Amino acid sequence: MSLEDIPSQFAEFTGITEAAAQVILSIAVIFAILLPVMYLARGTRAILIEIITLFLTECLLVGIGWVPFWVLIATVAIMAAGIAFLGSRIVTGD
């Protein structure tokens, strides 16, 4: 069994669709990697470290086929919008 087959095996075992199995397993992998990083990366650069870890974890999941590519693009777009919003608030002084 390869990494690409794990969601289909999980879907058969639990009786859910393969898409739901991919979502559940992807969230489990993201939490398993991101939660220890969030605990260990305390300080001024913690958010940057967590964003980089999230991006790399999603790249891994896209690479093994558990997550579609548009999820990675949507995550990057949401983070870019958040950074732009915070930057505009800093520049305008609000």
N, C-alpha and C positions, 0 to 999 in steps of 0.2 A: 504494500500500500504506500503510495506517495503522498506528499503534502496536498496535492491537488484533489485527491480522493477523500480526504478527511471530512469535508462538509457533506458529501453524498453519503458516506458511511454513517455520520452523525444523524443525518436526515432519516435514513432507513431505521436506525436504532430508536429514535424518538418519535417517528411518525409525523414529522413536519416536512414542509417543502424544503427544497435545497437552498432556495434564496434565504429563507428564514434561518436555516442552519449556518449559512455563510455570515449572516449578520450577527448571530449569537456568538459564533466562534471568533469573528473579527473583534467584537467588543471585548471578549474575554482576553484575547491576545493584547489588545491595546491597553486594557487595564493592568494586565500582568506585567507589562513593560513600563507603563507610565507611572503607576502608583509608587513603586520603589524609587524611581527617579524623582518624583515629586517630594518624597520623604527625604531623600539624600541631598537634593539640590535646594538648599535653603540659602537665602541671601539676596543680594542685589541682582544677580543674573539668573535667578531661578526661572523666571518666565521664559527667557530666551532658550534656556536649556530644555525646558518642557516642550516648547514649540518645535525645536529641532528634533527632539525625540519622537514627538507625535508624527512629524512629517516623515522621518525615516521609517517608523513603524508602518505607516500607511503605504510607503513605497514598497516595503517588504510584502505587505498583504496584496498590493496590486500585482507585484511580481509573481506571487504564487497563485494568483487567480481567485482569491477569496473576495476581493473588493473590486468593483468596476472603477475604471480610470476617472470617471466624472466625479466620484466622491473625493478623490485627491484634489482635483481642480476646484471643487466647491470649498474644500477646507482652506486651500490657499487663498481663494477669493474672499472668504469670510475674514481670514486673518489680515489680509491686505486692507480690507474695508475698515477693520478695527484700528489698525495702525494709522490709516489716513484720518479717521475720526479723531483719534487721540492727538495726532499731529496738528490738526486744524484747531482743536481746543487749546493747545499749548500756544500756537501762533497768535490766535485771536485774544487769548487771555481769559476765556470763559471758564 
